[in-house]
Protein backbone atom coordinates (compact mmCIF):
# COMPACT_ATOMS: atom_id res chain seq x y z
CA UNK A 1 0.00 0.00 0.00
CA UNK A 2 1.26 3.44 -0.92
CA UNK A 3 -0.63 6.62 0.00
CA UNK A 4 0.47 8.08 -3.34
CA UNK A 5 -1.22 5.32 -5.36
CA UNK A 6 -5.01 4.77 -5.39
CA UNK A 7 -5.48 6.72 -2.15
CA UNK A 8 -3.50 4.14 -0.19
CA UNK A 9 -5.67 1.18 -1.14
CA UNK A 10 -3.87 -2.14 -1.61
CA UNK A 11 -2.73 -2.45 -5.20
CA UNK A 12 -1.14 -5.13 -7.31
CA UNK A 13 2.65 -4.79 -7.56
CA UNK A 14 2.45 -1.02 -7.12
CA UNK A 15 0.46 -0.71 -10.33
CA UNK A 16 -2.73 1.33 -10.33
CA UNK A 17 -4.92 -1.74 -10.13
CA UNK A 18 -6.58 -1.97 -6.72
CA UNK A 19 -6.96 -5.43 -5.25
CA UNK A 20 -10.60 -4.53 -4.67
CA UNK A 21 -11.19 -4.07 -8.41
CA UNK A 22 -9.86 -7.51 -9.28
CA UNK A 23 -11.96 -9.09 -6.54
CA UNK A 24 -15.04 -7.31 -7.89
CA UNK A 25 -14.33 -8.59 -11.39
CA UNK A 26 -13.92 -12.15 -10.13
CA UNK A 27 -17.08 -11.96 -8.03
CA UNK A 28 -18.98 -10.62 -11.04
CA UNK A 29 -18.14 -13.83 -12.87
CA UNK A 30 -15.10 -12.89 -14.95
CA UNK A 31 -12.51 -15.61 -15.26
CA UNK A 32 -8.86 -15.00 -14.55
CA UNK A 33 -8.18 -15.45 -18.28
CA UNK A 34 -10.72 -12.74 -19.14
CA UNK A 35 -9.22 -10.33 -16.62
CA UNK A 36 -5.73 -10.96 -17.95
CA UNK A 37 -6.95 -10.35 -21.51
CA UNK A 38 -8.58 -7.05 -20.50
CA UNK A 39 -5.64 -5.87 -18.37
CA UNK A 40 -2.40 -6.85 -20.14
CA UNK A 41 -0.21 -5.39 -17.34
CA UNK A 42 -1.47 -8.10 -15.00
CA UNK A 43 -0.03 -11.60 -14.76
CA UNK A 44 -1.57 -14.88 -13.61
CA UNK A 45 0.44 -14.64 -10.39
CA UNK A 46 -1.24 -11.31 -9.66
CA UNK A 47 -4.68 -12.96 -9.63
CA UNK A 48 -3.35 -15.63 -7.28
CA UNK A 49 -1.85 -12.95 -5.01
CA UNK A 50 -5.19 -11.11 -4.89
CA UNK A 51 -6.95 -14.29 -3.80
CA UNK A 52 -4.28 -15.04 -1.20
CA UNK A 53 -4.62 -11.49 0.15
CA UNK A 54 -8.40 -11.84 0.40
CA UNK A 55 -7.99 -15.18 2.17
CA UNK A 56 -5.73 -13.59 4.77
CA UNK A 57 -8.21 -10.77 5.36
CA UNK A 58 -11.11 -13.19 5.78
CA UNK A 59 -9.47 -15.25 8.49
CA UNK A 60 -11.38 -14.71 11.70
CA UNK A 61 -9.51 -15.20 14.94
CA UNK A 62 -12.53 -14.98 17.22
CA UNK A 63 -16.27 -14.50 16.92
CA UNK A 64 -18.23 -12.94 19.77
CA UNK A 65 -21.93 -13.73 19.84
CA UNK A 66 -24.03 -10.68 20.59
CA UNK A 67 -27.23 -11.12 22.55
CA UNK A 68 -30.36 -9.81 20.87
C-alpha positions as CSV (number, residue, x, y, z in Angstrom):
1,X,0.0,0.0,0.0
2,X,1.3,3.4,-0.9
3,X,-0.6,6.6,0.0
4,X,0.5,8.1,-3.3
5,X,-1.2,5.3,-5.4
6,X,-5.0,4.8,-5.4
7,X,-5.5,6.7,-2.1
8,X,-3.5,4.1,-0.2
9,X,-5.7,1.2,-1.1
10,X,-3.9,-2.1,-1.6
11,X,-2.7,-2.4,-5.2
12,X,-1.1,-5.1,-7.3
13,X,2.7,-4.8,-7.6
14,X,2.4,-1.0,-7.1
15,X,0.5,-0.7,-10.3
16,X,-2.7,1.3,-10.3
17,X,-4.9,-1.7,-10.1
18,X,-6.6,-2.0,-6.7
19,X,-7.0,-5.4,-5.3
20,X,-10.6,-4.5,-4.7
21,X,-11.2,-4.1,-8.4
22,X,-9.9,-7.5,-9.3
23,X,-12.0,-9.1,-6.5
24,X,-15.0,-7.3,-7.9
25,X,-14.3,-8.6,-11.4
26,X,-13.9,-12.1,-10.1
27,X,-17.1,-12.0,-8.0
28,X,-19.0,-10.6,-11.0
29,X,-18.1,-13.8,-12.9
30,X,-15.1,-12.9,-14.9
31,X,-12.5,-15.6,-15.3
32,X,-8.9,-15.0,-14.5
33,X,-8.2,-15.4,-18.3
34,X,-10.7,-12.7,-19.1
35,X,-9.2,-10.3,-16.6
36,X,-5.7,-11.0,-18.0
37,X,-7.0,-10.4,-21.5
38,X,-8.6,-7.1,-20.5
39,X,-5.6,-5.9,-18.4
40,X,-2.4,-6.9,-20.1
41,X,-0.2,-5.4,-17.3
42,X,-1.5,-8.1,-15.0
43,X,0.0,-11.6,-14.8
44,X,-1.6,-14.9,-13.6
45,X,0.4,-14.6,-10.4
46,X,-1.2,-11.3,-9.7
47,X,-4.7,-13.0,-9.6
48,X,-3.4,-15.6,-7.3
49,X,-1.9,-13.0,-5.0
50,X,-5.2,-11.1,-4.9
51,X,-7.0,-14.3,-3.8
52,X,-4.3,-15.0,-1.2
53,X,-4.6,-11.5,0.1
54,X,-8.4,-11.8,0.4
55,X,-8.0,-15.2,2.2
56,X,-5.7,-13.6,4.8
57,X,-8.2,-10.8,5.4
58,X,-11.1,-13.2,5.8
59,X,-9.5,-15.3,8.5
60,X,-11.4,-14.7,11.7
61,X,-9.5,-15.2,14.9
62,X,-12.5,-15.0,17.2
63,X,-16.3,-14.5,16.9
64,X,-18.2,-12.9,19.8
65,X,-21.9,-13.7,19.8
66,X,-24.0,-10.7,20.6
67,X,-27.2,-11.1,22.5
68,X,-30.4,-9.8,20.9
